[in-house]
Amino acid sequence: MVTYAQRHGLKPLGAGIGLRRRFYAELPRTERTLDWVEIIPENFLSLGGRSQRALDACAERWPVLPHGVGLNIGGPDALDDDYVRGLAALVKRVDAPFFSDHLCFSRLDGVYLHDLLPLPFSEAAVEHVVPRVREVMDRVGRPFLLENPSYYARMPGGTLREADFLRRVVEQADCGLLLDVNNVYVNARNHGYDARAFVDALPLERVVQIHLAGHTCYPDVIVDTHGDRVCDDVWSLYRYVLARTGPVATLVEWDQDLPSLDAVLDEADIARASLREVAGP
């Protein structure tokens, strides 16, 4: 089977980390091994100065992949023309091979909610999202990936299983999948399903990128905080995914309680070792 990445000439990039403000000065100068860098485009669409200098310095050394939080691909509002226009310009500026955002909604009646809220797993939601994805891909002109979000309550009106919903969206829109393995683990624990069975039900041939992150465990819920090391169970699930997808560009997300840059790069080293194992000689 020809994968989405193969159709678009996308090669596995290895292991990357996010360009976070705390690392603006240090990251571009690191001598540690790093394969690529991910940016949150909202942090670079309007800010100049130090932010742009850090981005330019990273882009000189590594591939840069924009991963947005404000596209609002599943929301009821019309797509934000200014945002999409700025996103397209940024993608071209860093020459990103692809870009991504979340399968969720983040704006309502023009107000940004500062959260990534889940959609109902329904045919109506599929029909709403698919043309919006196609419009974004047409306007940006690069392959586009949707990420499976974490969620803590099921939206009313759902008629599909989550994996079936994801499959229908990415197949009908003909986009790629950014598989957040930590989100799969968190959702499986919170909602009582088998994480590996969920992975097996996904269109894995469309996975172009993987996210890994830490989470916080409370007595009655696990919260996707991106504030700790990747736990052993998520590393195990990651290797389970790689055995089915082969090497896939992998990002270690660490957004809260940031440690040293070396600590984040250590996590990326673990991911890179797993990628090398599945790639073979």
Secondary structure in CASP SS format (residue, H / E / C, confidence):
PFRMAT SS
TARGET T0000
AUTHOR 0000-0000-0000
METHOD secondary structure of the structure
MODEL  1
M C 1.00
V C 1.00
T C 1.00
Y H 1.00
A H 1.00
Q H 1.00
R H 1.00
H C 1.00
G C 1.00
L C 1.00
K C 1.00
P C 1.00
L C 1.00
G C 1.00
A E 1.00
G E 1.00
I E 1.00
G E 1.00
L C 1.00
R C 1.00
R H 1.00
R H 1.00
F H 1.00
Y C 1.00
A C 1.00
E C 1.00
L H 1.00
P H 1.00
R H 1.00
T C 1.00
E C 1.00
R C 1.00
T C 1.00
L C 1.00
D C 1.00
W E 1.00
V E 1.00
E E 1.00
I E 1.00
I C 1.00
P H 1.00
E H 1.00
N H 1.00
F C 1.00
L C 1.00
S C 1.00
L C 1.00
G C 1.00
G C 1.00
R H 1.00
S H 1.00
Q H 1.00
R H 1.00
A H 1.00
L H 1.00
D H 1.00
A H 1.00
C H 1.00
A H 1.00
E C 1.00
R C 1.00
W C 1.00
P C 1.00
V E 1.00
L E 1.00
P E 1.00
H E 1.00
G C 1.00
V C 1.00
G C 1.00
L C 1.00
N C 1.00
I C 1.00
G C 1.00
G C 1.00
P C 1.00
D C 1.00
A C 1.00
L C 1.00
D C 1.00
D H 1.00
D H 1.00
Y H 1.00
V H 1.00
R H 1.00
G H 1.00
L H 1.00
A H 1.00
A H 1.00
L H 1.00
V H 1.00
K H 1.00
R H 1.00
V H 1.00
D C 1.00
A C 1.00
P C 1.00
F C 1.00
F E 1.00
S E 1.00
D E 1.00
H E 1.00
L C 1.00
C C 1.00
F E 1.00
S E 1.00
R E 1.00
L E 1.00
D C 1.00
G C 1.00
V E 1.00
Y E 1.00
L E 1.00
H E 1.00
D E 1.00
L E 1.00
L E 1.00
P C 1.00
L C 1.00
P C 1.00
F C 1.00
S C 1.00
E H 1.00
A H 1.00
A H 1.00
V H 1.00
E H 1.00
H H 1.00
V H 1.00
V H 1.00
P H 1.00
R H 1.00
V H 1.00
R H 1.00
E H 1.00
V H 1.00
M H 1.00
D H 1.00
R H 1.00
V H 1.00
G C 1.00
R C 1.00
P C 1.00
F E 1.00
L E 1.00
L E 1.00
E E 1.00
N C 1.00
P C 1.00
S C 1.00
Y C 1.00
Y C 1.00
A C 1.00
R C 1.00
M C 1.00
P C 1.00
G C 1.00
G C 1.00
T C 1.00
L C 1.00
R C 1.00
E H 1.00
A H 1.00
D H 1.00
F H 1.00
L H 1.00
R H 1.00
R H 1.00
V H 1.00
V H 1.00
E H 1.00
Q H 1.00
A H 1.00
D C 1.00
C C 1.00
G E 1.00
L E 1.00
L E 1.00
L E 1.00
D E 1.00
V H 1.00
N H 1.00
N H 1.00
V H 1.00
Y H 1.00
V H 1.00
N H 1.00
A H 1.00
R H 1.00
N H 1.00
H H 1.00
G C 1.00
Y C 1.00
D C 1.00
A H 1.00
R H 1.00
A H 1.00
F H 1.00
V H 1.00
D H 1.00
A C 1.00
L C 1.00
P C 1.00
L H 1.00
E H 1.00
R H 1.00
V E 1.00
V E 1.00
Q E 1.00
I E 1.00
H E 1.00
L E 1.00
A E 1.00
G C 1.00
H C 1.00
T E 1.00
C E 1.00
Y C 1.00
P C 1.00
D C 1.00
V C 1.00
I E 1.00
V E 1.00
D C 1.00
T C 1.00
H C 1.00
G C 1.00
D C 1.00
R C 1.00
V C 1.00
C C 1.00
D H 1.00
D H 1.00
V H 1.00
W H 1.00
S H 1.00
L H 1.00
Y H 1.00
R H 1.00
Y H 1.00
V H 1.00
L H 1.00
A H 1.00
R H 1.00
T H 1.00
G C 1.00
P C 1.00
V C 1.00
A E 1.00
T E 1.00
L E 1.00
V E 1.00
E E 1.00
W C 1.00
D C 1.00
Q C 1.00
D C 1.00
L C 1.00
P C 1.00
S C 1.00
L H 1.00
D H 1.00
A H 1.00
V H 1.00
L H 1.00
D H 1.00
E H 1.00
A H 1.00
D H 1.00
I H 1.00
A H 1.00
R H 1.00
A H 1.00
S H 1.00
L H 1.00
R H 1.00
E H 1.00
V H 1.00
A H 1.00
G C 1.00
P C 1.00
END
